[in-house]
Amino acid sequence: MSCSAGACRLGSSGLQTRLAQAASFEQLKALLRQEGPADGWPVLAQATAWHRLARHARTAGGPSASGVQGAIRQLAAAHRQVQLADFSPRALANVLYAWAVLRYKEAQPLNDLCKHACSRVTECNGQELANIIYALGLLGHGRPPLLLAACRQVQERAEQLSCQDLSNVAYALCLLRHRDQATLHSVAKAAIGQLPAFTSQGIGNTVYSFGLLKYRHGAFLRRVSAHVPRRLNEFNEQEVSNLIYGLAQLHWRQPTILTSLCRHVEQQFEVFKPRGLSSVLYSLALLQFRHERFFVDACDHIQLRLHQFNAQDVSNTVYA
């Protein structure tokens, strides 16, 4: 059964509410079974179902699990019957994001969705733009027209993006190895004023992404160097490793933040896994930053745990 434009717009608020409130994959699966073929659903309900499926897929065994694949097939069949013009910008962004999380990459629907979204990026708000770029990053394909169009909008409206949105844009561009200096500049500039509101993960991922893209924004890095030492107790092992590695890739040899990071890691030796500890040492070596006490204590600690280190960890440590 196809979904006419009028029917799609009217829809059922009851179905939409139940989908939005589905708190687990089992609840969502039950709704999909009870409501029958989704091709008769309004487009908002279909977009919500995709969004909830993406959110709950991990607890159901991941995108490749048979139950998740069954739900994907059901929603994909329904999607082929709709008119993309009936989707709101938010619904378009949510569906694209869900497909990326679910690794749904069927060429024709994906190309059609990206092409249509490209024609409507000016209607998107900051979060929707960030979700589109992040989805393209997860998909591993830049879809150049859509990526470039979304990036142009971010350049113009970066101040509208939240901390999470800014971090996600940087990370997505990193995944795509897309060194768009204008967009990165806009992200860095907007992030400077919002840095206190960033999570530790957001800071670590943003610096790491800039590092891999070899994008060096002095004002942003100075702000990070001044801000991070006050919040190091919030940073876990992965976030510390990402932060130092990003700084190393950018050749940012600022003593205040590097000394603070060394002291923080020294207090957390027992918590750090071999990969994280060797990565920190390797990054400090790239920076040619020598903190005598840290390196002595690190060597003493590593000797006691050397049996836990794999070949790569040992290589990085010896290099340092």
N, C-alpha and C positions, 0 to 999 in steps of 0.2 A: 504494500500500500504506500503510495507516495504522499508526501506532505506538502500541501499547497501553501502558498505564501501566507494567505489569510489564516489558515489553521495554525501554521507555525507561530504566527505572531500572537494569536490568542492564547493557545496552550492551556495547560492545566496547572493552576497555582498549587493544587494539592500534591501533584506528582513532583513538581519542582521543589516543594518544601521537604518532601520525604527523601528525595535524592540528596539535597543539601545537608540533611540531618543524618544521613547514613554514616554511622560511626565506625564501621568496620567493613572489611571485604565481604563477610558473610551477609551483613545487612544489605549491602549493595547488590550482591548476587541474588538474594531473595527478591529484591525489587525488580531486577531485570527479568526474573522468572515470572513473577506475578503480573507484571504489566505487559508481557508479551512482546512482540516485535517492536523495536524502538523506532522504526521508520514512521510510525504515526505520532511520535512525540514532537512537541514544539522544539525549535532549535535551542532554546535556552535550557530545556531539560536535557537534551542530548549533550550540550557543552558541559553542563554540570555533572552528568554521568561520567564523561571522560575525565573531568577534573578529579572526581572522587575515586575513580578507578586508579588514576595515577598515584593518588595519595595513599591508597590502601594496598597497592600491589606488592610492596615489599613484605608486608606481614603475611601475604598469601603465598610467598615463595618466589616473588620476583616476576618480572614480565614474561619469563619463559614458562612459568607454571601453567599447567593445563587449564585450571579454572580461570586464570587471568586471560589466557589466550582465547578461551571461549567467550569471555565478555568482550574482548577486543573485536572478535569476529562479528558479534552481534551489533556492536556500536558502529563498526566499520560499514556493515551492510546498510544500516540506517543512514549513515552519513552520505552514502552515494545517492540517496534520494532527495537530499535537501538542496536548496538554493543558497549559495554562500552569501548572496546579497541580504538574506534574512538574518545573518549573524550580526550581533553588535561587535564593536572593536574588542570589547572585553572577552566576548565568547570566542572570537577568532584567536586571540592571544592565549586563552586558556586551553583551547583544543590543540593548538600547536605545541604548547608546553607539555600537555599530557602525552601527545604522540612522542615527544622527545624522551620523556621519562619512561614511557612504555616501549621505546625502541620500535615504534610502528613507522616504517619507512616505505610503505607502498608508493611507488613512484608517482602515479597519476594523481591520486588524492593529495599527496604532499605538494606536488608542483602546483596543482590548482589552488590549494589553500594559500601557499606562499605568494602566488601571483595575485590573488585577490587581496590578501593582507597588504601587499605592497601598494595597492591603489588606495588604501585607507589608513596608512600610518599617520597621516595628519590628524585623524580623528582620535588617535590613541592618547591616553594619558601617560604619565611617566612610568607607572608600574607596568602598564601593558607593553610599552616600548621595551622595557628591561626584560620582561618575560619573553618577548619575541626574540630578542638577541640571545638571551640565555638558552632558549630552546634550540636555536640554530647552532649554538656552541655544543650542546649535548648531542645534537644530531650529527655533528662533525662535518657539516656541509654548509658553506657560507650562503648558498642561494643568493649570489651577488646582488641582484636588484633589490631584494627585500632587506638584506643586511645593510647595504649602502643607504637605502631610504630610511631605515630605522636609525642608523647612526647619525644621519643628518638631523633628524629630529632630536636626538639626544644632545647634539651639539648646541641646538637652539634652546633646549629646555632642561638642561642638566640640573638646574636648581630645583626642579619639580620632583626629581628622583629621590627616593629615600636612601638611607645608608645601605640597606640590603640591595636595593636596585643598582646603586653605583658599583658595589662590590661585584654583583652578578654580571654586570656589563663588562667590567674589566676581566673577570675570569672567563667569560664566554669568548671575548676577543683573543684571550690567551689560548684557549682550546683550539680556536680556529687559526692561530698564528696570523691574525689579521692586525697588523701594526698601523692602525688608523690614528695618526698623530693628533688630528683635530678632535676626534672623539675622546681619545685618552686625555688630552689636555683639558677638555670640558669636565671629564669625570674627576680628574685630579683637583681641578680648581674648586669644584662643588664639594669634594670630599674634605678639603681643608677646613671649611667652616663647620662641617658636621662631624668631625672626627670624634669628639667626646661621646657622640651617640652611637658610633660604630661598635659592634661586638668585637671581641678579640679575634674571632675567626674572620670577620670582615676585614679587619686591618691586615692580618696575616695574608689572606688571600689576595687582597688588592696589591700589596707590596710584591708578593710572589708573582702575580700576573704581570705587573709592570717590569719586574726583573726578567722574566722569560721573554718579554717583548722588547727588552732593551730600551724601555721608555723611561727616561730620567727627568723628573719634574722636581727641580730644586726646592721650591717652596713647599710642596707636599712632603718631601723627604725631611725637610727641616722641621715641619710640624709633627711628623711621626716621631722624629728623634727626640723632640721635647715632650711629647705626650705619652709615649709608650712606657717609659721607665716608671711612671706613677701607677701603671695598671698591670704590671707584669704578673702579679698574683692571679690575674684572670686568664692568663695564657697557658694552654696545655702544651704538651710536647710537640704535637704536629704544628700548632700555630707558631711556636717559637722557631721550629725548624724552617717553616715556610718563610717567616719574617727574615731570619738571618740569611737564608739562601737568596731571597729576593734582593736584599741589600748588597750581597756579594756580587750578584749578577750586574748590579748597577754601579759597582765600585764605590759604594757609599761608606767611606771609612770615617765615620763620625764617632769619636771616642766615648762620648757620654752614653749613647744608646748601646754601643758594643760592650762597654764595661758593665753596664747594668745587666745586659743579657748574659754575660759570662757569670756574673755573681748569681743571677737567678738560676741558671742551669746548674751551677756548682751546688746549690742547695737542693737540687732535684735529681741528682745523679741516679739515685735508686729507682726513680720513676721512669727515667728515659730508657727506651728500648735501644738496642745496639744501633739500629738504623738511624734513629733520631740523634743519638750522641755522635756517631761518626759523621753525620750530615752537618751538625753544628761545627765540629772540628774542621771539616773540609771547607766550609764557608768562611770560617775565620782565616784559614790558610790562603784562600783566594784573595781575601782582603789584606793579607800580610799584616794582620792585627795580632800582636803577641801580648797576651795577658799572662804573665809568668806564673802566678799562683794558680790560675785556672788550669793551665796546661799541665803543671806538675800534679795537681790533684786529679785531673782527668786521667793522666797516665797511670797513676796509682790505682784508681778505681777500675780502669779498663783491664788492667792485668788480672784482677780478680774475676772478671767476667769474659775473658777472651774466648772461652769455649762457646759462648753464646753468639759470637760474631761470625757472620758468613764471609765469604771471600770479598764481596764488594765492601762490606763494612770495614774489614781489615785493610783493604786497599785505600779507602778514604782516610782511615786513621793514620796509616803510615805516611801517606802523602802529606797530611797536616803536620 
